[in-house]
Amino acid sequence: MGFDLILHASCVAKNRRALLILGASGSGKSTLALQLMALGAGLVADDRTMLTKDDLRLIADCPEAIRGRIEARGVGILNADPAGPAEVVLAVDLDRPEPDRLPPHRHIDFLGRKLPLVLGKGRDHLASALLQYLVAGRWDRDQT
C-alpha cells in the first residue's frame, strides 16, 4: 500500500480502529502508546505514521523499517506485534491541554478526512479514557 502523507506521530489500534497520537518530540507519544498497549491496544506505528485514504476511510500504517518497534525512553527499542494497517477513527494532541471538563466536539483534518480530536496534554487518565473512546465512542446529550 502506498501512502499520501507521513506524520511525526505514533498510532495504536484496538479492533482495527486506530488512534493517531500527535505531539512534538518529547511530548509523550511513545509513552502513551505503550500505556495503551499495556491495556490491550496494538502498535500500528511509533514516531512515523503513514496515512492514506480510500473512498471513505483514513488508513494508518508503518514504514517497513520500523514496523513492530517502539522506543521506550531509558529502556531501549522494544519489539511489538504489528497491528496495522488500521482505520484511523480518533486523534489526540499531546501539545494542547483541554480546558473544559466536558469539552465540545473538536476535529482535525487529514487528507480531507475529519477526525474527532481530544486535547490531551497533562491528563493522567488519558490512556484508559482514549481506549474506551476508541472501543465505544463518545456519548453526548444530543445523541439521546
C-alpha positions as CSV (number, residue, x, y, z in Angstrom):
1,M,0.0,0.0,0.0
2,G,1.3,3.4,-0.9
3,F,0.9,6.4,1.3
4,D,-0.3,10.0,0.8
5,L,1.2,11.6,4.0
6,I,3.8,10.7,6.6
7,L,3.5,12.2,10.1
8,H,5.7,12.5,13.1
9,A,3.1,10.7,15.1
10,S,2.5,7.4,16.8
11,C,-0.5,5.2,16.3
12,V,-2.2,2.3,18.1
13,A,-5.3,0.3,17.3
14,K,-7.9,-1.8,19.0
15,N,-10.3,-4.0,16.9
16,R,-8.7,-2.4,13.7
17,R,-9.8,1.1,14.9
18,A,-6.8,3.3,15.2
19,L,-5.9,6.3,17.4
20,L,-3.4,8.8,15.9
21,I,-1.1,10.3,18.7
22,L,0.1,13.7,17.8
23,G,2.7,15.9,19.6
24,A,6.1,17.5,19.5
25,S,9.3,15.5,20.2
26,G,9.3,14.6,23.9
27,S,5.6,15.2,24.4
28,G,4.9,11.5,25.4
29,K,3.6,9.9,22.1
30,S,5.5,6.7,22.7
31,T,4.8,6.6,26.4
32,L,1.0,7.0,25.7
33,A,1.3,4.3,23.0
34,L,3.0,1.9,25.5
35,Q,0.3,2.6,28.1
36,L,-2.4,1.9,25.6
37,M,-0.6,-1.3,24.5
38,A,-0.5,-2.4,28.2
39,L,-4.3,-2.0,28.2
40,G,-4.7,-4.2,25.1
41,A,-4.2,-1.9,22.1
42,G,-1.8,-3.0,19.3
43,L,1.1,-0.9,17.8
44,V,0.5,0.4,14.3
45,A,3.5,2.8,14.3
46,D,5.8,4.7,16.6
47,D,7.2,8.1,15.7
48,R,6.4,7.9,12.0
49,T,2.9,7.1,10.8
50,M,1.9,6.8,7.1
51,L,-1.6,7.9,6.2
52,T,-3.5,7.0,3.1
53,K,-7.2,7.3,2.2
54,D,-9.7,5.4,0.3
55,D,-13.2,6.4,-0.7
56,L,-14.4,6.6,2.9
57,R,-11.6,5.9,5.3
58,L,-8.3,7.2,6.5
59,I,-5.8,4.3,6.9
60,A,-2.7,4.3,9.1
61,D,0.3,2.1,8.6
62,C,4.0,2.0,9.5
63,P,7.2,2.2,7.4
64,E,8.6,-1.2,7.0
65,A,12.0,-0.3,8.6
66,I,10.4,0.4,12.0
67,R,7.4,-2.0,11.8
68,G,6.9,-3.7,15.2
69,R,9.3,-1.5,17.1
70,I,8.6,1.2,19.7
71,E,11.0,3.4,21.7
72,A,10.8,3.2,25.5
73,R,12.8,6.1,26.8
74,G,15.5,5.0,29.2
75,V,14.8,1.3,28.3
76,G,15.5,1.0,24.6
77,I,13.8,-0.1,21.4
78,L,11.1,-2.7,22.2
79,N,9.5,-5.3,19.9
80,A,5.8,-5.4,19.4
81,D,3.3,-7.3,17.3
82,P,2.3,-5.0,14.4
83,A,-1.4,-4.0,14.3
84,G,-1.6,-2.1,11.0
85,P,-2.8,-1.1,8.7
86,A,-5.9,0.1,10.5
87,E,-8.6,2.7,10.0
88,V,-7.9,6.0,11.9
89,V,-11.1,7.0,13.8
90,L,-9.7,9.3,16.6
91,A,-6.7,11.6,17.2
92,V,-5.2,13.0,20.3
93,D,-3.0,16.1,20.5
94,L,-0.5,15.9,23.4
95,D,0.7,19.5,22.9
96,R,-2.6,21.2,23.9
97,P,-4.4,20.9,27.3
98,E,-8.2,20.5,27.4
99,P,-9.6,23.5,29.3
100,D,-13.2,22.1,29.6
101,R,-14.4,19.3,31.9
102,L,-16.9,18.2,29.3
103,P,-15.3,19.5,26.0
104,P,-17.1,20.3,22.8
105,H,-16.6,18.2,19.8
106,R,-13.2,19.0,18.3
107,H,-11.9,17.8,15.0
108,I,-8.7,17.7,12.9
109,D,-8.5,17.1,9.2
110,F,-6.0,14.8,7.4
111,L,-6.2,14.2,3.6
112,G,-9.8,15.6,3.6
113,R,-11.0,13.3,6.3
114,K,-12.3,14.8,9.5
115,L,-11.4,13.0,12.7
116,P,-12.6,13.6,16.3
117,L,-9.8,15.2,18.3
118,V,-9.0,15.0,22.0
119,L,-6.7,17.6,23.6
120,G,-4.5,15.6,26.0
121,K,-1.6,17.5,27.5
122,G,-1.3,16.8,31.2
123,R,-4.1,14.2,31.5
124,D,-3.3,11.3,33.9
125,H,-6.2,9.2,33.0
126,L,-5.7,9.7,29.2
127,A,-4.8,6.1,28.2
128,S,-7.8,4.4,29.7
129,A,-10.2,7.2,28.6
130,L,-8.8,7.1,25.0
131,L,-9.1,3.3,24.8
132,Q,-12.7,3.4,25.9
133,Y,-13.4,6.2,23.3
134,L,-11.7,4.1,20.7
135,V,-13.8,1.0,21.5
136,A,-17.2,2.5,22.2
137,G,-17.2,6.1,21.1
138,R,-18.4,9.2,23.0
139,W,-21.9,9.8,24.3
140,D,-23.4,13.3,24.2
141,R,-26.7,14.8,25.3
142,D,-27.6,15.5,21.7
143,Q,-27.4,11.8,20.8
144,T,-30.3,10.7,23.0
